[in-house]
Amino acid sequence: MKHRRAASSIALAKPTQSGHLMLLGGVVLAAGAFASQAFAQDERIITHGISTYGNLVYDDPDFEHLDYVNPDAPKGGEISVWMAGGFDNMNPYATQEGTPGYLSSMMYESMLVGTADDPDGAYCYLCTTMEYPESKDWVIFHLRDDVEFSDGTPLTAADIEFSFNLLLEQGTESYRYGVSKMIDTVEVIDDQTIKFTFNPDAPRNGLIEQMGATSIFSKKWYEETGARLDEARFETSPGTGPYTVGSYEVNHQIIYERNRDFWGEDVPLNIGRNNFDSIRVEYFADTNVAFEAFKAGEFTFRQENSSLSWATAYDFPAINNGWVKKEALDKGNVPSATGFVFNLTKEKFQDPKVREAISLMFNFTWTNDNLQYGLFSQRESFWQGTDLQANGVPEGRELEILESVSDLIEPSILTDEVTTPHTSGDSQLDRRNLRQALALMEEAGYVSGPNGMLEKDGQPLTLEFLGYAPTIERVVAPFIDNLRRLGVDAEWNQIDSVQYMERTRSFDFDMTLDGYNVGLIEGESLGQRFGSDGAGDVFNPAHYSNPAVDQIIEIVKNADSYDEMTAGVRAIDRIMRKDLYVVPVWYLPNYWVAYYDMYEHPDPLPPYDLGYLDFWWYNADKGQALKEAGALRNGL
């Protein structure tokens, strides 16, 4: 999978090298009154969208709808999904306490939005246009005048300013730290106009997009209620989105209902989207019970993540008689960087030799062949299968970037092939890897104790794998068996989802199956996920920190071309793979889905989103036939 390159090295969001100003819409400002005025006003770019490195997919500001939707998709029906565990509040921004309900952020929108076919584009949504100078020292958003919150109050620039300040005051620590360094001032010019002026030293790439992506809240509601953004609560603030909370039953069910008075029904970005009248979430404490409920028609859409279930369990009456469809749909997005994550706050994991020895005990080949039906591929890179993945030995600009931090990294990173997952044999325990792991542990100061287990300074090496999904145990158990053969006192501890959330947030674990979200375009948010500023944040589950990565993140944030950005990310990928703080596991190039045959989707799907809650739709005739056949339960 490769990122679409720009047709030229100059994005339309910037003036050309000859100085001619261009609109993002792809229209050159011709000579005349308008062009003269634009140049007179500090060479402002006025546009409906922005693309950091390439051309916008939707360069015509008057586009009628997104290319991948069905513009005639009917509205109606319900789609229902499931979640494991439970929830104890409906505020997705209370990240440090409680477990918010699934999809509880869907009610809140932003000024700019992306699309499922343009990884580098951000388009005006709550705004009509934005304007900024070539330097990107500031940006002005011109808001739509017809946007309303779900309580009927109009959106104004005062709500934008309030939301920005609220997130700075009560958002996550890494968000507050990162964004506070970006912004100098926020100025409400009038009810429909707001200006963000950026700090002189802040990297310009991604700043406009970052401000445009800010979630928008109702100033009136927060001031009247005195509520805090970071408190766990069931009362939800009004949003501008197409759905609101219809009803909920704690730990059992949430129903979101389409807002019949939604302001944005006819906005081009929304045509063919938000098609379901309701979205129902059913909660189950046990995954096996959840699957039985799906088979019985208690919920209607299931995205599968268990290879065992996918390969063996989809043989039941609703499948065999055609009520349920089973599909493997193409996935074009970069897979999440999933793996067994070390908690780097633990002293015992500080030595990279210990981490490497532990990783050698995970046998992907045996696991995939014997437990996962050979359906997966082994993940190597944090940016698997993209231009951002490091390969071979570093060269060109990537090597230059690594040389700039040579005093902070192992010399071998400059000369050796990039670190890739070890290979393993067909037996569960690869004895060659076992011997290598034992040698590494000896180098790290561990010796065999009286009971045959490894110890250092008289203390055994213990390792707790923390999890809440029982389906993971079958994959973790052989890993634990191998570790015990190495001499590590390893164990699996399955707890409920609430306890899991609390313990992982407070870094009270040794290892867990987790991962990092990554994208095809990287910039400012790299620091929140992989930088020292983000250590201790929910987006950095390993508490990873490396000063060399910190320095290269600044290069990526300041990159003035796609090639510069990718060279920097590849250098980061190379360093982090060498640090081996995540034991890479597997990835799947498809979406596995099963659903009752009353839903339809565009064909082909867009490259970067499955979109089943977004641009799929309900076929009323098929739904009625399933109801009459007795296929559905739970009030459907």
N, C-alpha and C positions, 0 to 999 in steps of 0.2 A: 504494500500500500504506500503510495507516494503522494505527497502534498502537491496540489496544483500550483505550478509556478506562474508568476506574473509573465505577461507577454513581453515586458521590458523590465529593466532594472529600476525603473522609476514608477512608483505607485501613483495612481491618479489623484491621491489625496495630497500630493505635494506639487509645487511648481516644477516644471521641467528644468533641465540644466541650463536651458537658454533663457529662463526667467518667465516663460509664458505660464500664467496661472491656469489651472485646470480644476473643474468640478469633479467630485467623486462620481457624479452621474455620467461622466465620460464626455461632457460637452466642453469644448474649449471656449473660454470667454473671449468672444470676438471683439474687435475694436468697436467702440461706440460708447454711448452714455453709461450703460451699465458697467462695462469693463473699466471705464475711466473712474467711475465711482468706487469700484471694488479696489483698484490699486491705490486710490487716494485714501482709503480707509485701512491702511497698514496691510495691504495685500491679503485681505481676508478670503478664506475659502468658505463657501456656503454650500452645504451638501445635505443629502438625506441619509448618508451612510459613510462609514469610514473603514478602510482596509489598511492594515499596517504595512504589509509587504506585497500585496498583489492587487489585482483588479477585483472590484465587486462583482459577484455573480449577477446581482440585480442593479445594474448601473443606470437603468432608466428609473427616475424617481416616480414615474407614473405607471409602474408595473401593476398589473391587475390582481395577481395572486402569485403565491410561491409555485415554482414549477412542479413540485412533487406532490401537491395535494390534488384531491378531487374537488374542484370548485362547486360541483353540484351535489356533494355529499349531503345526505339528509340529516336532519337533527332529530334526535330522539333516542329512546332506549336507555338501558343501563349496562355498564360493564362492571364486573366485580373481580377483585384480585384478593390475594391473601398476604399476610405478614406473620412472621414468627414472633412469639413473645407477647408483649403488651405495651400499653402506653399509659402515662399518668398526667399528661397535659397536652394542650393543643397550641403551644407556642414554640415554633421551630427555632427561635432565636435564643431560647434559654439553654445554651449549649453546655452549661456547667452544672445543671441540676435536672434530674428527671429524664424521662424518655418521651419526646413529643410524638404525636400521632403521625402516621405515615401520610405524606402528601400535604401536610399542614402549611407548607410554604407556598402552595400553588395559588393562594389568593393574592399574593403580592407581586407586583410587576415593577418594571424599570423603564427608564427613558429610552434606552437602547436595547435591542435584542439581537440574537444571532439566529441563524437558520440551519437546517439539517443538511444543507448542501454547500455551505460556504464557511469553512472553518476559520477564515480570516476576516469575516465581515461582521460589522455591527451596524444595525439599521435603526433609524428614528422610529419610535413606536408611540410613546407618550409625548414625544415631540414631533414637530413637523420638519424642522431643519435644525442644524447646528452650524455654528460658524467659529472659525479660529484662524489665527495667523499662521504663516509658514513655520514659525518657530514653535508653535503649539504651546506658547506661554500661558494661554488661557483658552477657555471655550465658553461660548454662550449657547444655551439650549433654548429654542423657541418651542414652548409647550403647545399642545393641542388645546383648544378651548372647549372641547366637548367631553373631556374625561371626567368620570364620576366615580367616587367610592361606592361600595355596595350599600351604604346607608343613604345614598342620594346626594351627598355633599360634593361640590366640585373640587377637582384637583387644581391647586395653584402652586406657584413657585415657592410659596411659604412652606408648603408640605415637603417640597424637595429639600429645602434648606433644613427644615426640622429633622427629616429622616437622616440626612448626612450627619448632623450634630448628634442625633440620638445614637447612631451606630458608633460614632467616635467616643461617646461617653459610656455606652453600655454594650457594645458589640464585643466580639472575641478579642483577647489581648493582642494577638498577632495582627488582626485587622486594624485595631486602634493604632498600634505602633507603626504599621506600614503606611496607612493612609494619612496619618498625621504628618508624615514626612513629605507627602506629596503636595498638600494644599496650603496655600498662603491665605487666601480669603475666599469666602462665598458671599455673593451679593445678589439679592433679589432686586431686579431692575423694575419689574412690574409683575402683575399677576401671572402672566404667561411667559416671563423671561427671567432666566437665572444665569449667573456668570460664575465660573470657577476659575480662579487665578492660581497657577501652580507655583510651587516653590522654585526659586532659580536653580537650585542644585538637583532637583528631582529629574530622573531620566524621563524623557518625553514619550517614549514608546509605551503605549497602553494606558496612558493617563486619562485620555478622553474616554476610552472604552471603560476604564475602571469607574469613573464618575457616572457614566451613563448606565452602568450595570447596578448602581445602588438600588436596593429595594426601597420602595416608597410606602410610607405609612401616613396615617391621618393625624395631622397635628391637633385638630380639634378633639378627636377621641382621646388621645393620650393626655392632653391637658385637662379634659373634663373628668377622666377617670383616675388620673394620677398613677396609672399603671407603669411598670418598668418593662423595657424590652427584654431584659435578661431574667425575668421571673417566670417560674413555671406556673401556668394558669390555663384554665379551660376557656375562659372568655377570650374571644379573638377580636382583634382590632379590624375595622373595615379595610378591605383591600380594593384594588381596581380590577382584579382578575375576573375571569368568566365564571368562576365557581365560588360558592360559599359553603360553610358547614351547615348541612341540613339537620343532622342528628348524630349522636354518638352514644355508645355504651362502653364504659371504661373496660379496657382489655378484651373487648369482644368485637366491636364494630364501629366504623365511621362511615357516614354517607355524606358525600359532597354533592350539592345540587347546582345545576347550571342557573346562573343569575338571568332571569327572563328580561331584566332591564339592563343587561350588560351594555355598556356604552360602545364597545369596540366591535360589535357584530359584523359590521360592513367594512372595517379597515382591511386593506389588501393583505396585510400580514396575517389576518385571522380568517380569511376566506378558506373554507374547506377544513377548518380546525374547530376544536372545542365542540365536537358533534354529539356527545352523549348528554342526555338529560341528567344523568346521575352517575357517579363513580362510587362504588361501594367497596370498602376494605374490610375483610373478615380476618380476625386474629385467631391464631391457634398456638397453643403452647407446645404442641408436638407436630413435627413435620409429617409423620406417618398419618396422623389424624387429618391433617390438612389435605393430604393427597386423597384420602378416602372421601373427604368432603367434596373435592373437585370431581371425582368419579361419580358422585351422587348428584351433581348439579347444584351444590350449595354456593359455589362461586364459579365464574365462567371463563376466566382467562388465567393461564398459568405460564410463567416463564421458568423453564426448568434449568437447574444448575447442577443436578446430580446425574453423573454419567450412568450410575447404576439404575436409577429410575428411568432415564431416557432409553437405555438399552433393553430393559427387562420389564418395566412396570406398565407400559402403555399398551396393554392388551386386556381391555375390559369392555363390557357391553357397549358403552357410549362411543367408544372408538370403533368397534366392529360394526355397529349399525349405522355409522356415518354421522352421529350426532356431534362428535368431537373431531376436529382436525388437528393433526400433528405436523408441524412444519419446521424445517431448519432454514432460516432466512439469512441472507448475506449480511455480514457486519463489516462496515468499512472503517469504523472508528479504531483508534489506538486502544489496545486492551489495557485495563488497569494493571498497575505494577503490583501484582498480588504475590504473596509468599508468606513464609514463616518469619515473622518480624521479631527481631531481638529488641528487648528493652534496654537501651544503651545507658539508662541511669543506673543499671546494676553493675557493680564493680567487676563481677565475674565475667562480664562480656566485653570488657574494655580491650582485652588482648585480641587482636585480629586472628591470631593462631587458634584461639579457642573457638571463635566463630567459624573459621574455616573447617576445623575438625568436626564440629557439630553438623555443618552443612553437608559434609562428605557422607554422613549417615542417612541422608535422604536419597532414596533410590527412585528417581522419576520413571525410569524405564520399566522397572518391575511394577511400580504403582500403576502406571498407565495401562500396561498390558494385562495385569491381573485384577485390578480393581476398577479401572475406568474404561475397559473395553477398547483400548487403543484410540479413543476419540479425541484426545488432547495432543497439543504440541508443547514442548518444553520452552518456557519463557527464558530469554537470555537478557534482554535489555529492559530498562525502565520505559523505553519508547519503542517497543517491539514492532518491527516491520515498517518503520517510517524513515524518512530522511534524517530524523533526529537520533537514530540508533548508531552507536559507535561500532565500527567494524575494523578488523585487522589491526595494523599498527598505525599510530597517529601520523598524519602528514598535513602539509599545507597550513591553512589558517588554524585548524584544530591543534596542530603541533605547536604553533606559535603561542596560542593561548595557554597551553599546558606549560610551555617553557616559561611563561610569565609568572607562574606559581611554582616553579621547580623546587624552590626551597621549602615548600609546604607539602610536597607529595613524594611518594616513593620513586626513585629514579627509574625503576622498571616500567612505570606507566608511560614514560617517554619513548621506550624502545620496544616493549613487548607487545604481543597480540593482546587485545582487550580480554579481560577476564570473562570467561563463559562458564556456565554450569558444568560441573564435572560429569563425566560419563559413568554409567554403572552397568553392570552385567545383568543377566537374566535371573540370577538368584536374589532373594530379598536382601541378603547381606553380601555386599561386594567386598571380598576379603582384601583385595588390593587397596580399596579406599579405607578399609579398616586399618590396615598397616600404616597408611599415610596419616590417618587421623591420630593414631597412637603416637607416631613420631612428633606430630605437631603439639600434642598435649604434653609430651615430655619436654619439648622445647619451651613450652609455656610454664614449666615448673611443676607439672602434676606427676604424681607417682601412684603406683597401685597400693591401696591400703590393705589392711588385714583381711577384709572381706572381698577383696578383688576389685573394689570400686576406686575410681580415681579420687585423689585428694591432694590438696596443696596446703602446706602449713598445718596439717592435721585436720583440715576441713574438707568434707566431701563436696563434689560438684553436683548440686541438685538443679533440676530443671522442671518447672511446671508449665505444661501447655494449657493455656486457658481458652475455653470456648463455650458457646451456648447451643450450637446446632449439633444434634446427635449424628447427623450424616457425616460430619467431619471426622468423627472418632475412627471410622474404618480406615481413613487415610493416614491419620496421625499414629494409630496403633503400631503399624510396622516400623515407622520412624522411631517411636519410643523403644521398641524391641531392639532395633539396631544400636540406639544410643546406650542402652543398658549393656549390650555386648561390648561396647567401647569402654564402659565403666562409669557412665553418667547416670546418676540416680534420677531418671526422668519419669514423669507421670502425667496423665491426662486428667484435667479437672473440668467437668461440665457444670456450669452454673446457669441460672436463668438470665434472660437478656437484660433485665434491669441491673442486676449485680455486675454483669459483664460490662455494661456501659460505665458504671461507677468505677470499677477497678481499672479499666483501660484509660479512662480520663485522668485518673490519679496516678497512672503508671505503676499500678500495683499488680504486676505480672512479670513473668520471665519471657515467654514467647507466646505468640498467638497468630492465627491465620488472618492476615489483614493486608493492607496495601495502600498504594498512593494513586490518586487520580492524576492523570497526565493528559496533555493535549497535543494537537498537531502544531499549534502555535504557542510558544512560551514567552513569558515576559515577567511582569511585576509579581505575579502570584508565586513564582518559583521560590521566592524567599520565605513565603508562608509555609510551603511544603518541605523544602529541602535546605533552607538557610538556617543559620543560628538564631535569627530573629523568630523563627517559627518553632524552635525547640520548646517543647512543653505544650504545643498547640494540638487541638484535636486532628488537624490535618497532617501532623507529623507523628504518626503512632510509634515510631522507634525512638523519638527524641534525638534525631540525628543532627549532628553539627560538625562542619569541617570548614576551617578558614579558607582553604583553597577553593572550595565550592562557593563560599560567600563571595569571594573576589570575582569568580567567573559569572556568578549570577548578575553582578553589576554590568559586566560586558554584554550579557544577553539583554538586559533591560535597556541598555543604550544602543543596541544594534540598529544600524541604519539600513540593513538589507536582510533579506531572507537568508542568504548564504552566511552572513555573519552570525545571525541568530542560531542557525543549525550547527555551525562550527562550535559555538559556545555550549550548546546543549549536549552535543556529542562529547565534548571534553568533560562535562559534568557527569554524563552517563558513565564514562570510562572510570572516573574517580570513584563514584559511588558503587560501581560493580566491584572494584578492587577492595573497597571497604567492607563489602559483603555483610551489610547489616540487615538485609532481607535475603532469606534463602529462596530463590525463585522457584515457583512451582509450574503451573501450566496456564495455557490460554486456549481459547476456543474462537475460531474465525467465523462462527455463526451464532445467531440467536436460536435457541431451542424454545419453541412456543407450542402450546396446545390450548385450544379454545373451542367453545361451543360454536357450531357453524351458523352463527348469526351476525358475525362481524366480518367486515371486508376492509381491505387496505389497498393503497396505491401499488401498482406493479409497473416498474420496479420501485422498491423503497428508496428513499434518499440514502446517500452513503454513510451519514453520520448519526442516524437515530432510528430506532425501531418505531417509536412514536405511537404505540398502541393506545395511550391515553390522550394523544394529541390529534393525529390526523386520520385515525381509523374511524369507521362509522358502523352504525347498526342497521341491519336489513330487517325491517319490520315483518315482512312476509316469512322469512326464515325463522325469526324469533317466535312468531305465532305458531308455526308448524312444530317447533320444539316444545312449546308450552302444551299444545294439544296432544303431543306424543308422551307427555309426562316426563320429559327429560330434565326439567328444571325444578328447583326447590327454592326455599327461602323467599317466597313471595313473588318470584319472577313470573 
